[in-house]
Amino acid sequence: MIFDPFYMIIAGVLSVLGFVVQQKLQSKFGKYSQIPLRSGMSGAEVAEAMLRYYNITDVKVVPGQGYLTDHYNPMTKTVSLSEPVYHERSIAAAAVAAHECGHAVQHAEAYAMLQVRSAIVPVVQISSSLQQFILIAAFVTINTMPQIMLAAIVVFAVTALFSVVTLPVEFDASRRALVWLENSRTTQGAEYDGAKDALKWAAMTYVSAALSALVMLAYLILRYMGARRD
């Protein structure tokens, strides 16, 4: 357990920020899930239509589980849509399906930032599994072994880098989704505005995560510098 009061305050504020953004996202998707598309297309049909438009034939659209667990897997080349998104014929389903297909288009076009993010995923997985243990040790030994805090900084820097690299990847996927939704007339007028609003709040969750990672990294660096001066 980390008892540093400033750490606890920062972690608490960032947790509240993340919670507020997540609640807003769920509220928006709940709202737009209740508004049907005039085209009557399901999320799965939207995804398949967008993939056909970009002539992507080696990516499958598959049903997933959970809520807001939708994702594109570049290893298996699958767009996994949560059960509500896969079956629903709503603005929210269309927005999510098109966004995930935006990642498939990025992959097909070798979008640079997606390649960078994919390349550092293995390192992030290792860092994430170690960071809590290293962080506890760093705070316990901050006055006697500040080098451990330096190790914690390196681990958190990897997480922060991943969060920052994720931002352009997610924003670009949403941009591609919205362009296609409008040009294909899958969403029109208020439908398009709703899809744009929903994707904006989805993007805010990544902004919140990146901000949290950078603030925590900055705090650890300051603690390390303070320990070195002492």
N, C-alpha and C positions, 0 to 999 in steps of 0.2 A: 504494500500500500504506500502511495506517495503522499507525504504529509506537508510538502512545501506549500505554504498558504497562497503564494502568488500563482503557482502552477494550478492549484485547485480553483482559484478564481477564474483564470484564463480558460481552463478546461470547462468550467461551468458555463461561462458566457458563450463559448463556442458550441457547447452542447445545446443550449437554449436556441441559438441561432439556427443550428441544423434542424432542430425539432420544429421551429416555426416554419421554415422553408418546406420541410417535408409535409407538414399539415396543410400548407397552402397548396402544394402540389396535389395532394390527395383530394382536396376540396375542388380544385379546378377539373381534375379528371373525373371526379364524381359528377360534376355539373355537366361536362361535355359528353359523358357516357349516356346521359339521359336524352341527348338531342340526336335523332336519327339523321343519317345522310339521305338526301333526296335521291341519290343514285341507288340506294339500297344495297350497296356493296358491304361485305363483311371485311374485317381487318385482314383476314387471310386473302380475300380476293383483291384487296387494295395492294397488298404486298406482291402478289403474283403478277398483277398488272404492271406495277412499277418495274419489276425485274424484267418482264417481257419488253417494256419500253426501252430499257438499256441493253437489251439483247444478252442478258445474263441467264444462261441456261443450266449452269452447274450449281446453282444455289437452291436449296429446298426450303419451303416454308413449313414449319412443323408446330404443332400445338405444345405449349409448355404448361407449367403449373405455377400457382402463386398469383400475387397481385403486383403489378409494375415490375415484373421480373423479366421483361422482354429484352432480348439481346441478339446480337449477331455473333456467331462463332466462326472466325476465319479458318480455324483448323478443320472443322467439319463442313464448312460452307453451308451453314444452316441459319435461317432467320427463325428464332424461337419466339413465338408470341404466346403470352399468358392466355389462359383459357378465355377470359372475358374479351380480350382484344381479338383473339383468333375468330371468335364467333359473332361478336357484336357488330352491328351495322350503324355505328355512331361516329360523331366527329372525333372523339377521343381515340377510338380504335383506328380510324384512318390515319390520324396524326402519328400515333405510336408505330403502326405498321410501316408507314412511309419513312419515318426516322430510322428504323432498324434497317430498312432496305437502303437508306442513304449510306450506312456503313458498308453494305455489300457493294455498292457502287464505288465507294472509296477503295475497297479492296481490289476490285476489278481494274480500277484505274491507277493502282499503286500510289495512292495518296500518301505523301511523304510522312505526315505527322502520324497517320495510322501505323505505318511501318515502324516508326520510332517507338510508339507506345507498345506495339506488339513485341518489339525487341527487348524492352526492359521489363516485361511482365515477369519472367522467371526471377529476376533480381528482386523485384518488388515482393514477390511471394515469400522469398527467403527473409527479406527485411521485415515484413509484416509479422512473420512468425517469431522473430527475435526481439522486436523493438520494445515490447512491454517488459521483458526480463532485463534488457540492457538499461532501460530507463529507470527501473527500480534500483538497480545496482549503481547507476550514475548518481542518483540523488542521495543514496546512503553513503557513498564514498566521495561526495563532491569536494570535501575539504581535505581529504587525504590522497585520493587518486583521481584528479580531474581528467586524467586520460580516458577514463571510462565514459565521462560526459562527452568527450570528443568522439568516441565510438558511437554514442547515442545520436550525436549530431549527424554523423555520416549515414546512419540508418534512417533517420527522419528526413534527411536530404533526398534520399532515394524516393521515399513516399511523396515528398513535396514535388519532386520533379515529375513523377507520374501524374499527380493531380493537375499540375500546370500543363503538361503535354496533352492531357485528356480534354482540356477546355477547347482548343481549336478543332479537335476531332469531333466532339459533340456538337459544337456550333455549326460546323460545316455539314454534318449529317442532317441537322435540322434545316439548314439553308437549302440543301438539295431536296429534302422532303417537301418543303413549302413550294419551291419552284415547280416541282413535278405536280403537286396537288393542284396548283393554280393552272398550269399549262395544260394539264390533262382534263381540267374541269371536273376533277373528282370532288373537289370542294369549291363552292362558289359563294361569293358575298359573305354573309355572316358565318357560314360554315368555315370558310378560309380563315376569317378573323379568329374564330374559336380554336382552330387547329394551331394557329400562330401563338395564341395566348397559352394554350396547354403546353406547347413545346418550350415557350419562354420559361415557364416555371419548372419544367423538367431540367432545363439548362441551369437554372439557379441552384439546384442541388449540387451540381458540379462546381459552380462558383463558390458555394459555401464550403465544400470540401477542400478546395484549393486554398481558400483564405485561411481555413483552420490549420491546414498543414504548414503554410508559410508563417503564420503567427507563432505557432508552436516551435517551429524551427528557429525563428528569430529569438524567441525567449530562451531556448536552450543555448544558443550561441552567446547571448548576454550572460547567462549563468556561468558558462565556461570561462568567458573573459574575466568575469568577476572573481572566480576561483583562482585563476592564474595570477591576478593582481595581488590576491591575498597571500 
